[in-house]
Every structure is written in structure tokens, then in C-alpha cells.
């Protein structure tokens, strides 16, 4: 992923919460927590219905394109690993900032593996929503 | 209909496999909702 959980103090300071949705089964949760150290709210979306409603399909398709996979592998080969354990098997699909009442404040759709939302942009969006 | 209307009516599962309505996640505060894929 997703160095996003490293910005969690800043997110909390802005009065917001970081919520992670994974695409796996509930078993996904333990591996994710162990790898990232994230101990906040974490859910899974096995059917991918939530992904689709968030309009992330395009990003997801691109994540699995040969180009994206090649990029991920070459990044790992260069030692660009980010997980605490072996390699970084978690990729960001996108980030939505949603205010109470459901107002979509900001959105980043990852266009390829490694195209992560920049924490400073998320924090700016949180400020504008406050 | 905004993007979050459709999103909010769906459910995700918590760590015990129980359904949680997505709109409940932003009921009380602004959330940064991060979607994560797992490889391998």
C-alpha cells in the first residue's frame, strides 16, 4: 500500500478517521494488520460491489494490466519494498474523502499499481471539509 | 444521485464477517476511505 496509515495521526488531528476496505475475505484482515501495523477500522468487500459503486473498476482493471504488474515487479526488484515483511503485496485502489452526510469531498483513483493518493492532498481535503 | 448514495446503501464485512452498512462509516465524522488490493 499505502503509506497512508503513517499519516494516521494527522488524519485524526483533522478530526477524521482512516477507514480501510480490503477486497479479500475476512482473513485478509489479519495479514494486513500484521504487515502495516494499522489498528484502525478495517472492513472487507469480497463481492467488490463497494469497489464498483465507488467507480474504481477502471482503476482496478488497470491495476491488473500486464503493464501494472511489470511495474510492480520491477519496483520490487529495485528494492522499493514498503511492507514490514516480505515485499509489499498491498496496493491502493483509490481513496475517497467523505464528510458526514455522505458528501464526497475528494477522490483519488489509482491508475496503476503504485499510483497512491498523496497524504498531503488528503490532509488538504480534510481541512477544506472541516 | 451522488456517488456516495449508491455506495452508502451497500455493506462491507467487519472482521467477524458481520455486515456493516457503508453509510454508517461516515455517520459521525469525515472519513478517509482507502481501498486496498491484496496480491498473493
N, CA and C atoms of all chains as a GROMACS GRO file, in nm:
protein
  510
    1UNK      N    1   0.087  -0.116   0.000
    1UNK     CA    2   0.000   0.000   0.000
    1UNK      C    3   0.091   0.121   0.000
    2UNK      N    4   0.056   0.208   0.021
    2UNK     CA    5  -0.031   0.267   0.119
    2UNK      C    6   0.053   0.302   0.240
    3UNK      N    7   0.124   0.404   0.224
    3UNK     CA    8   0.193   0.457   0.341
    3UNK      C    9   0.094   0.543   0.418
    4UNK      N   10  -0.032   0.533   0.375
    4UNK     CA   11  -0.135   0.621   0.429
    4UNK      C   12  -0.149   0.607   0.579
    5UNK      N   13  -0.132   0.485   0.628
    5UNK     CA   14  -0.152   0.464   0.771
    5UNK      C   15  -0.044   0.537   0.852
    6UNK      N   16   0.062   0.579   0.785
    6UNK     CA   17   0.164   0.657   0.856
    6UNK      C   18   0.118   0.800   0.880
    7UNK      N   19   0.013   0.840   0.811
    7UNK     CA   20  -0.042   0.975   0.828
    7UNK      C   21  -0.160   0.974   0.924
    8UNK      N   22  -0.174   0.865   0.996
    8UNK     CA   23  -0.298   0.850   1.072
    8UNK      C   24  -0.310   0.954   1.183
    9UNK      N   25  -0.199   0.994   1.243
    9UNK     CA   26  -0.206   1.097   1.347
    9UNK      C   27  -0.256   1.229   1.290
   10UNK      N   28  -0.208   1.261   1.168
   10UNK     CA   29  -0.252   1.384   1.103
   10UNK      C   30  -0.401   1.378   1.069
   11UNK      N   31  -0.444   1.261   1.024
   11UNK     CA   32  -0.586   1.243   0.990
   11UNK      C   33  -0.672   1.259   1.114
   12UNK      N   34  -0.630   1.199   1.224
   12UNK     CA   35  -0.705   1.214   1.350
   12UNK      C   36  -0.704   1.358   1.398
   13UNK      N   37  -0.590   1.425   1.382
   13UNK     CA   38  -0.580   1.565   1.425
   13UNK      C   39  -0.678   1.653   1.348
   14UNK      N   40  -0.708   1.612   1.224
   14UNK     CA   41  -0.804   1.688   1.143
   14UNK      C   42  -0.948   1.649   1.176
   15UNK      N   43  -0.966   1.564   1.277
   15UNK     CA   44  -1.100   1.524   1.319
   15UNK      C   45  -1.161   1.415   1.235
   16UNK      N   46  -1.078   1.348   1.157
   16UNK     CA   47  -1.129   1.245   1.067
   16UNK      C   48  -1.079   1.106   1.109
   17UNK      N   49  -1.128   1.007   1.041
   17UNK     CA   50  -1.087   0.869   1.068
   17UNK      C   51  -1.042   0.803   0.938
   18UNK      N   52  -0.937   0.724   0.946
   18UNK     CA   53  -0.894   0.645   0.832
   18UNK      C   54  -0.963   0.509   0.838
   19UNK      N   55  -1.038   0.479   0.733
   19UNK     CA   56  -1.111   0.351   0.725
   19UNK      C   57  -1.059   0.276   0.603
   20UNK      N   58  -1.018   0.153   0.622
   20UNK     CA   59  -0.962   0.073   0.512
   20UNK      C   60  -1.063  -0.033   0.470
   21UNK      N   61  -1.084  -0.046   0.339
   21UNK     CA   62  -1.167  -0.153   0.285
   21UNK      C   63  -1.080  -0.240   0.195
   22UNK      N   64  -1.072  -0.368   0.229
   22UNK     CA   65  -0.993  -0.462   0.151
   22UNK      C   66  -1.083  -0.546   0.062
   23UNK      N   67  -1.024  -0.604  -0.038
   23UNK     CA   68  -1.103  -0.681  -0.133
   23UNK      C   69  -1.109  -0.829  -0.099
   24UNK      N   70  -1.040  -0.868   0.006
   24UNK     CA   71  -1.030  -1.011   0.037
   24UNK      C   72  -1.141  -1.062   0.125
   25UNK      N   73  -1.123  -1.180   0.172
   25UNK     CA   74  -1.214  -1.238   0.269
   25UNK      C   75  -1.178  -1.179   0.406
   26UNK      N   76  -1.260  -1.206   0.508
   26UNK     CA   77  -1.224  -1.155   0.641
   26UNK      C   78  -1.084  -1.198   0.686
   27UNK      N   79  -1.031  -1.305   0.629
   27UNK     CA   80  -0.895  -1.347   0.665
   27UNK      C   81  -0.790  -1.247   0.619
   28UNK      N   82  -0.827  -1.166   0.523
   28UNK     CA   83  -0.738  -1.060   0.473
   28UNK      C   84  -0.691  -0.970   0.587
   29UNK      N   85  -0.784  -0.952   0.682
   29UNK     CA   86  -0.763  -0.852   0.785
   29UNK      C   87  -0.635  -0.876   0.867
   30UNK      N   88  -0.615  -0.999   0.911
   30UNK     CA   89  -0.500  -1.027   0.997
   30UNK      C   90  -0.369  -0.999   0.925
   31UNK      N   91  -0.360  -1.041   0.799
   31UNK     CA   92  -0.238  -1.018   0.723
   31UNK      C   93  -0.211  -0.871   0.701
   32UNK      N   94  -0.317  -0.798   0.676
   32UNK     CA   95  -0.300  -0.655   0.654
   32UNK      C   96  -0.252  -0.585   0.780
   33UNK      N   97  -0.314  -0.620   0.891
   33UNK     CA   98  -0.276  -0.556   1.018
   33UNK      C   99  -0.130  -0.589   1.052
   34UNK      N  100  -0.093  -0.714   1.030
   34UNK     CA  101   0.042  -0.755   1.064
   34UNK      C  102   0.145  -0.682   0.978
   35UNK      N  103   0.115  -0.670   0.847
   35UNK     CA  104   0.210  -0.611   0.755
   35UNK      C  105   0.223  -0.460   0.775
   36UNK      N  106   0.110  -0.394   0.800
   36UNK     CA  107   0.112  -0.248   0.804
   36UNK      C  108   0.117  -0.192   0.946
   37UNK      N  109   0.077  -0.272   1.045
   37UNK     CA  110   0.069  -0.220   1.180
   37UNK      C  111  -0.055  -0.135   1.203
   38UNK      N  112  -0.143  -0.129   1.101
   38UNK     CA  113  -0.264  -0.048   1.110
   38UNK      C  114  -0.362  -0.112   1.209
   39UNK      N  115  -0.409  -0.033   1.307
   39UNK     CA  116  -0.503  -0.091   1.404
   39UNK      C  117  -0.637  -0.017   1.406
   40UNK      N  118  -0.664   0.058   1.299
   40UNK     CA  119  -0.791   0.130   1.290
   40UNK      C  120  -0.900   0.045   1.225
   41UNK      N  121  -1.012   0.109   1.192
   41UNK     CA  122  -1.125   0.036   1.133
   41UNK      C  123  -1.092  -0.024   0.996
   42UNK      N  124  -1.124  -0.150   0.981
   42UNK     CA  125  -1.085  -0.227   0.863
   42UNK      C  126  -1.201  -0.319   0.826
   43UNK      N  127  -1.240  -0.314   0.699
   43UNK     CA  128  -1.352  -0.397   0.651
   43UNK      C  129  -1.312  -0.464   0.521
   44UNK      N  130  -1.392  -0.562   0.482
   44UNK     CA  131  -1.366  -0.627   0.354
   44UNK      C  132  -1.491  -0.624   0.266
   45UNK      N  133  -1.467  -0.633   0.138
   45UNK     CA  134  -1.570  -0.622   0.034
   45UNK      C  135  -1.549  -0.736  -0.066
   46UNK      N  136  -1.580  -0.860  -0.022
   46UNK     CA  137  -1.547  -0.976  -0.107
   46UNK      C  138  -1.615  -0.972  -0.244
   47UNK      N  139  -1.736  -0.914  -0.250
   47UNK     CA  140  -1.810  -0.914  -0.377
   47UNK      C  141  -1.760  -0.804  -0.470
   48UNK      N  142  -1.680  -0.712  -0.418
   48UNK     CA  143  -1.632  -0.595  -0.493
   48UNK      C  144  -1.745  -0.500  -0.532
   49UNK      N  145  -1.864  -0.520  -0.474
   49UNK     CA  146  -1.976  -0.431  -0.507
   49UNK      C  147  -1.948  -0.289  -0.463
   50UNK      N  148  -1.879  -0.276  -0.350
   50UNK     CA  149  -1.849  -0.143  -0.299
   50UNK      C  150  -1.743  -0.076  -0.387
   51UNK      N  151  -1.647  -0.154  -0.429
   51UNK     CA  152  -1.547  -0.102  -0.524
   51UNK      C  153  -1.615  -0.045  -0.648
   52UNK      N  154  -1.712  -0.124  -0.698
   52UNK     CA  155  -1.777  -0.083  -0.822
   52UNK      C  156  -1.858   0.044  -0.800
   53UNK      N  157  -1.927   0.052  -0.685
   53UNK     CA  158  -2.006   0.171  -0.657
   53UNK      C  159  -1.917   0.293  -0.639
   54UNK      N  160  -1.796   0.270  -0.595
   54UNK     CA  161  -1.702   0.381  -0.578
   54UNK      C  162  -1.637   0.416  -0.711
   55UNK      N  163  -1.679   0.347  -0.815
   55UNK     CA  164  -1.630   0.375  -0.950
   55UNK      C  165  -1.481   0.354  -0.962
   56UNK      N  166  -1.437   0.245  -0.900
   56UNK     CA  167  -1.294   0.214  -0.904
   56UNK      C  168  -1.261   0.107  -1.007
   57UNK      N  169  -1.365   0.061  -1.080
   57UNK     CA  170  -1.341  -0.053  -1.169
   57UNK      C  171  -1.229  -0.026  -1.267
   58UNK      N  172  -1.232   0.092  -1.322
   58UNK     CA  173  -1.133   0.125  -1.424
   58UNK      C  174  -0.993   0.115  -1.362
   59UNK      N  175  -0.982   0.169  -1.243
   59UNK     CA  176  -0.854   0.162  -1.176
   59UNK      C  177  -0.813   0.019  -1.147
   60UNK      N  178  -0.913  -0.061  -1.109
   60UNK     CA  179  -0.881  -0.199  -1.077
   60UNK      C  180  -0.833  -0.274  -1.201
   61UNK      N  181  -0.901  -0.252  -1.312
   61UNK     CA  182  -0.859  -0.320  -1.435
   61UNK      C  183  -0.715  -0.281  -1.467
   62UNK      N  184  -0.687  -0.157  -1.451
   62UNK     CA  185  -0.551  -0.113  -1.483
   62UNK      C  186  -0.450  -0.171  -1.386
   63UNK      N  187  -0.495  -0.189  -1.261
   63UNK     CA  188  -0.403  -0.246  -1.164
   63UNK      C  189  -0.356  -0.384  -1.208
   64UNK      N  190  -0.448  -0.456  -1.276
   64UNK     CA  191  -0.414  -0.592  -1.316
   64UNK      C  192  -0.361  -0.603  -1.458
   65UNK      N  193  -0.342  -0.491  -1.522
   65UNK     CA  194  -0.290  -0.498  -1.658
   65UNK      C  195  -0.145  -0.544  -1.654
   66UNK      N  196  -0.098  -0.605  -1.763
   66UNK     CA  197   0.042  -0.651  -1.767
   66UNK      C  198   0.139  -0.537  -1.737
   67UNK      N  199   0.103  -0.419  -1.783
   67UNK     CA  200   0.192  -0.305  -1.758
   67UNK      C  201   0.208  -0.281  -1.608
   68UNK      N  202   0.094  -0.281  -1.538
   68UNK     CA  203   0.099  -0.253  -1.394
   68UNK      C  204   0.175  -0.363  -1.321
   69UNK      N  205   0.152  -0.486  -1.362
   69UNK     CA  206   0.221  -0.595  -1.293
   69UNK      C  207   0.372  -0.586  -1.317
   70UNK      N  208   0.410  -0.554  -1.440
   70UNK     CA  209   0.552  -0.537  -1.470
   70UNK      C  210   0.613  -0.426  -1.388
   71UNK      N  211   0.536  -0.321  -1.373
   71UNK     CA  212   0.587  -0.207  -1.296
   71UNK      C  213   0.608  -0.245  -1.150
   72UNK      N  214   0.512  -0.321  -1.098
   72UNK     CA  215   0.523  -0.363  -0.958
   72UNK      C  216   0.645  -0.452  -0.938
   73UNK      N  217   0.661  -0.547  -1.029
   73UNK     CA  218   0.774  -0.639  -1.016
   73UNK      C  219   0.906  -0.565  -1.027
   74UNK      N  220   0.914  -0.473  -1.122
   74UNK     CA  221   1.041  -0.402  -1.138
   74UNK      C  222   1.068  -0.313  -1.017
   75UNK      N  223   0.962  -0.259  -0.960
   75UNK     CA  224   0.980  -0.177  -0.841
   75UNK      C  225   1.034  -0.262  -0.726
   76UNK      N  226   0.980  -0.383  -0.714
   76UNK     CA  227   1.029  -0.471  -0.608
   76UNK      C  228   1.175  -0.508  -0.634
   77UNK      N  229   1.206  -0.529  -0.761
   77UNK     CA  230   1.343  -0.565  -0.798
   77UNK      C  231   1.442  -0.455  -0.763
   78UNK      N  232   1.395  -0.333  -0.765
   78UNK     CA  233   1.483  -0.222  -0.730
   78UNK      C  234   1.491  -0.202  -0.579
   79UNK      N  235   1.424  -0.287  -0.507
   79UNK     CA  236   1.432  -0.277  -0.361
   79UNK      C  237   1.333  -0.177  -0.304
   80UNK      N  238   1.230  -0.143  -0.383
   80UNK     CA  239   1.134  -0.043  -0.337
   80UNK      C  240   1.025  -0.108  -0.253
   81UNK      N  241   1.061  -0.197  -0.167
   81UNK     CA  242   0.962  -0.263  -0.084
   81UNK      C  243   0.920  -0.173   0.030
   82UNK      N  244   0.792  -0.180   0.059
   82UNK     CA  245   0.744  -0.089   0.162
   82UNK      C  246   0.684  -0.160   0.282
   83UNK      N  247   0.650  -0.286   0.265
   83UNK     CA  248   0.590  -0.357   0.376
   83UNK      C  249   0.696  -0.392   0.479
   84UNK      N  250   0.651  -0.426   0.597
   84UNK     CA  251   0.746  -0.465   0.700
   84UNK      C  252   0.796  -0.606   0.677
   85UNK      N  253   0.711  -0.686   0.612
   85UNK     CA  254   0.752  -0.824   0.589
   85UNK      C  255   0.808  -0.835   0.448
   86UNK      N  256   0.781  -0.944   0.382
   86UNK     CA  257   0.844  -0.965   0.253
   86UNK      C  258   0.765  -0.900   0.142
   87UNK      N  259   0.817  -0.792   0.091
   87UNK     CA  260   0.752  -0.727  -0.022
   87UNK      C  261   0.626  -0.656   0.020
   88UNK      N  262   0.573  -0.580  -0.071
   88UNK     CA  263   0.451  -0.507  -0.044
   88UNK      C  264   0.342  -0.564  -0.131
   89UNK      N  265   0.260  -0.649  -0.074
   89UNK     CA  266   0.156  -0.713  -0.155
   89UNK      C  267   0.025  -0.635  -0.147
   90UNK      N  268   0.026  -0.520  -0.080
   90UNK     CA  269  -0.094  -0.440  -0.071
   90UNK      C  270  -0.082  -0.318  -0.161
   91UNK      N  271  -0.184  -0.298  -0.244
   91UNK     CA  272  -0.184  -0.185  -0.336
   91UNK      C  273  -0.308  -0.102  -0.312
   92UNK      N  274  -0.291   0.027  -0.320
   92UNK     CA  275  -0.404   0.116  -0.306
   92UNK      C  276  -0.486   0.116  -0.435
   93UNK      N  277  -0.620   0.099  -0.422
   93UNK     CA  278  -0.706   0.109  -0.540
   93UNK      C  279  -0.762   0.248  -0.558
   94UNK      N  280  -0.771   0.320  -0.447
   94UNK     CA  281  -0.824   0.455  -0.452
   94UNK      C  282  -0.856   0.502  -0.312
   95UNK      N  283  -0.876   0.632  -0.300
   95UNK     CA  284  -0.909   0.691  -0.170
   95UNK      C  285  -1.024   0.789  -0.190
   96UNK      N  286  -1.125   0.779  -0.105
   96UNK     CA  287  -1.234   0.876  -0.106
   96UNK      C  288  -1.233   0.948   0.028
   97UNK      N  289  -1.253   1.079   0.025
   97UNK     CA  290  -1.275   1.153   0.149
   97UNK      C  291  -1.423   1.190   0.151
   98UNK      N  292  -1.494   1.139   0.252
   98UNK     CA  293  -1.639   1.156   0.260
   98UNK      C  294  -1.676   1.220   0.393
   99UNK      N  295  -1.750   1.330   0.387
   99UNK     CA  296  -1.791   1.402   0.507
   99UNK      C  297  -1.921   1.344   0.560
  100UNK      N  298  -1.953   1.369   0.688
  100UNK     CA  299  -2.080   1.322   0.744
  100UNK      C  300  -2.197   1.368   0.656
  101UNK      N  301  -2.292   1.279   0.634
  101UNK     CA  302  -2.400   1.308   0.541
  101UNK      C  303  -2.372   1.253   0.403
  102UNK      N  304  -2.249   1.211   0.382
  102UNK     CA  305  -2.217   1.143   0.257
  102UNK      C  306  -2.162   1.231   0.147
  103UNK      N  307  -2.123   1.353   0.182
  103UNK     CA  308  -2.068   1.441   0.078
  103UNK      C  309  -1.927   1.394   0.039
  104UNK      N  310  -1.913   1.371  -0.091
  104UNK     CA  311  -1.781   1.331  -0.142
  104UNK      C  312  -1.694   1.457  -0.154
  105UNK      N  313  -1.591   1.462  -0.073
  105UNK     CA  314  -1.507   1.582  -0.065
  105UNK      C  315  -1.390   1.574  -0.162
  106UNK      N  316  -1.338   1.455  -0.180
  106UNK     CA  317  -1.216   1.439  -0.260
  106UNK      C  318  -1.203   1.293  -0.301
  107UNK      N  319  -1.138   1.271  -0.414
  107UNK     CA  320  -1.125   1.133  -0.460
  107UNK      C  321  -0.995   1.115  -0.538
  108UNK      N  322  -0.931   1.006  -0.512
  108UNK     CA  323  -0.814   0.968  -0.593
  108UNK      C  324  -0.835   0.824  -0.638
  109UNK      N  325  -0.834   0.803  -0.767
  109UNK     CA  326  -0.843   0.667  -0.822
  109UNK      C  327  -0.704   0.629  -0.869
  110UNK      N  328  -0.651   0.520  -0.817
  110UNK     CA  329  -0.518   0.477  -0.859
  110UNK      C  330  -0.524   0.425  -1.003
  111UNK      N  331  -0.443   0.483  -1.088
  111UNK     CA  332  -0.448   0.446  -1.229
  111UNK      C  333  -0.358   0.327  -1.260
  112UNK      N  334  -0.265   0.302  -1.174
  112UNK     CA  335  -0.178   0.186  -1.192
  112UNK      C  336  -0.119   0.153  -1.055
  113UNK      N  337  -0.063   0.034  -1.043
  113UNK     CA  338  -0.006  -0.006  -0.916
  113UNK      C  339   0.101   0.094  -0.873
  114UNK      N  340   0.093   0.140  -0.752
  114UNK     CA  341   0.190   0.236  -0.702
  114UNK      C  342   0.145   0.380  -0.718
  115UNK      N  343   0.032   0.401  -0.787
  115UNK     CA  344  -0.022   0.537  -0.804
  115UNK      C  345  -0.108   0.569  -0.682
  116UNK      N  346  -0.044   0.600  -0.573
  116UNK     CA  347  -0.116   0.619  -0.447
  116UNK      C  348  -0.154   0.764  -0.424
  117UNK      N  349  -0.260   0.783  -0.348
  117UNK     CA  350  -0.301   0.918  -0.310
  117UNK      C  351  -0.192   0.981  -0.225
  118UNK      N  352  -0.165   1.107  -0.251
  118UNK     CA  353  -0.060   1.174  -0.173
  118UNK      C  354  -0.118   1.223  -0.040
  119UNK      N  355  -0.056   1.185   0.071
  119UNK     CA  356  -0.112   1.222   0.202
  119UNK      C  357  -0.135   1.372   0.216
  120UNK      N  358  -0.048   1.456   0.159
  120UNK     CA  359  -0.066   1.600   0.177
  120UNK      C  360  -0.194   1.648   0.109
  121UNK      N  361  -0.230   1.583  -0.001
  121UNK     CA  362  -0.354   1.622  -0.070
  121UNK      C  363  -0.476   1.578   0.010
  122UNK      N  364  -0.466   1.461   0.073
  122UNK     CA  365  -0.576   1.414   0.156
  122UNK      C  366  -0.595   1.508   0.275
  123UNK      N  367  -0.484   1.547   0.336
  123UNK     CA  368  -0.493   1.636   0.453
  123UNK      C  369  -0.550   1.772   0.413
  124UNK      N  370  -0.514   1.818   0.293
  124UNK     CA  371  -0.570   1.945   0.245
  124UNK      C  372  -0.721   1.932   0.224
  125UNK      N  373  -0.764   1.815   0.173
  125UNK     CA  374  -0.907   1.792   0.153
  125UNK      C  375  -0.980   1.788   0.286
  126UNK      N  376  -0.916   1.730   0.388
  126UNK     CA  377  -0.978   1.725   0.521
  126UNK      C  378  -0.995   1.865   0.578
  127UNK      N  379  -0.894   1.948   0.555
  127UNK     CA  380  -0.904   2.087   0.603
  127UNK      C  381  -1.018   2.159   0.536
  128UNK      N  382  -1.033   2.138   0.406
  128UNK     CA  383  -1.138   2.208   0.332
  128UNK      C  384  -1.276   2.158   0.374
  129UNK      N  385  -1.282   2.034   0.422
  129UNK     CA  386  -1.411   1.977   0.463
  129UNK      C  387  -1.449   2.020   0.603
  130UNK      N  388  -1.352   2.064   0.681
  130UNK     CA  389  -1.377   2.095   0.823
  130UNK      C  390  -1.461   2.221   0.839
  131UNK      N  391  -2.841   1.151  -0.824
  131UNK     CA  392  -2.788   1.058  -0.723
  131UNK      C  393  -2.636   1.068  -0.720
  132UNK      N  394  -2.583   1.097  -0.607
  132UNK     CA  395  -2.438   1.114  -0.598
  132UNK      C  396  -2.370   0.978  -0.584
  133UNK      N  397  -2.241   0.980  -0.603
  133UNK     CA  398  -2.163   0.856  -0.595
  133UNK      C  399  -2.180   0.790  -0.459
  134UNK      N  400  -2.194   0.870  -0.356
  134UNK     CA  401  -2.198   0.809  -0.223
  134UNK      C  402  -2.336   0.754  -0.188
  135UNK      N  403  -2.441   0.793  -0.261
  135UNK     CA  404  -2.574   0.736  -0.234
  135UNK      C  405  -2.572   0.586  -0.257
  136UNK      N  406  -2.522   0.547  -0.373
  136UNK     CA  407  -2.517   0.404  -0.406
  136UNK      C  408  -2.419   0.331  -0.314
  137UNK      N  409  -2.309   0.396  -0.292
  137UNK     CA  410  -2.205   0.338  -0.207
  137UNK      C  411  -2.258   0.312  -0.065
  138UNK      N  412  -2.329   0.412  -0.010
  138UNK     CA  413  -2.372   0.406   0.128
  138UNK      C  414  -2.472   0.296   0.158
  139UNK      N  415  -2.547   0.254   0.055
  139UNK     CA  416  -2.650   0.152   0.078
  139UNK      C  417  -2.592   0.012   0.079
  140UNK      N  418  -2.469  -0.002   0.034
  140UNK     CA  419  -2.407  -0.134   0.030
  140UNK      C  420  -2.350  -0.170   0.167
  141UNK      N  421  -2.310  -0.294   0.178
  141UNK     CA  422  -2.250  -0.339   0.304
  141UNK      C  423  -2.111  -0.394   0.281
  142UNK      N  424  -2.027  -0.374   0.379
  142UNK     CA  425  -1.899  -0.443   0.385
  142UNK      C  426  -1.905  -0.537   0.505
  143UNK      N  427  -1.802  -0.617   0.522
  143UNK     CA  428  -1.799  -0.709   0.636
  143UNK      C  429  -1.694  -0.664   0.735
  144UNK      N  430  -1.729  -0.674   0.862
  144UNK     CA  431  -1.627  -0.644   0.963
  144UNK      C  432  -1.538  -0.767   0.984
  145UNK      N  433  -1.450  -0.758   1.081
  145UNK     CA  434  -1.350  -0.864   1.098
  145UNK      C  435  -1.412  -0.997   1.138
  146UNK      N  436  -1.537  -0.993   1.184
  146UNK     CA  437  -1.604  -1.117   1.221
  146UNK      C  438  -1.702  -1.162   1.113
  147UNK      N  439  -1.695  -1.097   0.997
  147UNK     CA  440  -1.781  -1.137   0.887
  147UNK      C  441  -1.922  -1.080   0.895
  148UNK      N  442  -1.943  -0.990   0.990
  148UNK     CA  443  -2.077  -0.930   1.004
  148UNK      C  444  -2.092  -0.813   0.907
  149UNK      N  445  -2.211  -0.800   0.846
  149UNK     CA  446  -2.232  -0.690   0.752
  149UNK      C  447  -2.243  -0.555   0.823
  150UNK      N  448  -2.181  -0.456   0.765
  150UNK     CA  449  -2.186  -0.320   0.817
  150UNK      C  450  -2.224  -0.229   0.700
  151UNK      N  451  -2.330  -0.150   0.718
  151UNK     CA  452  -2.370  -0.061   0.609
  151UNK      C  453  -2.266   0.049   0.591
  152UNK      N  454  -2.228   0.069   0.466
  152UNK     CA  455  -2.119   0.162   0.438
  152UNK      C  456  -2.149   0.304   0.488
  153UNK      N  457  -2.276   0.347   0.475
  153UNK     CA  458  -2.308   0.484   0.516
  153UNK      C  459  -2.284   0.506   0.666
  154UNK      N  460  -2.283   0.396   0.743
  154UNK     CA  461  -2.259   0.411   0.888
  154UNK      C  462  -2.115   0.455   0.915
  155UNK      N  463  -2.028   0.432   0.818
  155UNK     CA  464  -1.887   0.465   0.838
  155UNK      C  465  -1.866   0.616   0.844
  156UNK      N  466  -1.949   0.692   0.774
  156UNK     CA  467  -1.932   0.838   0.774
  156UNK      C  468  -2.045   0.908   0.851
  157UNK      N  469  -2.112   0.836   0.937
  157UNK     CA  470  -2.225   0.896   1.010
  157UNK      C  471  -2.177   1.005   1.105
  158UNK      N  472  -2.066   0.980   1.174
  158UNK     CA  473  -2.025   1.072   1.281
  158UNK      C  474  -1.912   1.165   1.243
  159UNK      N  475  -1.826   1.121   1.152
  159UNK     CA  476  -1.712   1.206   1.120
  159UNK      C  477  -1.668   1.185   0.977
  160UNK      N  478  -1.587   1.280   0.932
  160UNK     CA  479  -1.530   1.268   0.798
  160UNK      C  480  -1.436   1.148   0.797
  161UNK      N  481  -1.445   1.071   0.690
  161UNK     CA  482  -1.355   0.956   0.680
  161UNK      C  483  -1.268   0.964   0.555
  162UNK      N  484  -1.150   0.909   0.570
  162UNK     CA  485  -1.062   0.885   0.457
  162UNK      C  486  -1.078   0.737   0.427
  163UNK      N  487  -1.149   0.707   0.319
  163UNK     CA  488  -1.184   0.568   0.288
  163UNK      C  489  -1.083   0.516   0.186
  164UNK      N  490  -0.998   0.427   0.231
  164UNK     CA  491  -0.890   0.376   0.145
  164UNK      C  492  -0.923   0.236   0.099
  165UNK      N  493  -0.925   0.216  -0.032
  165UNK     CA  494  -0.948   0.083  -0.089
  165UNK      C  495  -0.814   0.018  -0.117
  166UNK      N  496  -0.802  -0.104  -0.070
  166UNK     CA  497  -0.673  -0.173  -0.078
  166UNK      C  498  -0.688  -0.307  -0.147
  167UNK      N  499  -0.597  -0.336  -0.238
  167UNK     CA  500  -0.594  -0.467  -0.303
  167UNK      C  501  -0.483  -0.548  -0.241
  168UNK      N  502  -0.506  -0.675  -0.236
  168UNK     CA  503  -0.404  -0.764  -0.180
  168UNK      C  504  -0.356  -0.860  -0.288
  169UNK      N  505  -0.227  -0.868  -0.309
  169UNK     CA  506  -0.167  -0.957  -0.406
  169UNK      C  507  -0.099  -1.071  -0.333
  170UNK      N  508  -0.131  -1.192  -0.373
  170UNK     CA  509  -0.060  -1.305  -0.315
  170UNK      C  510  -0.119  -1.351  -0.184
   0.00000   0.00000   0.00000
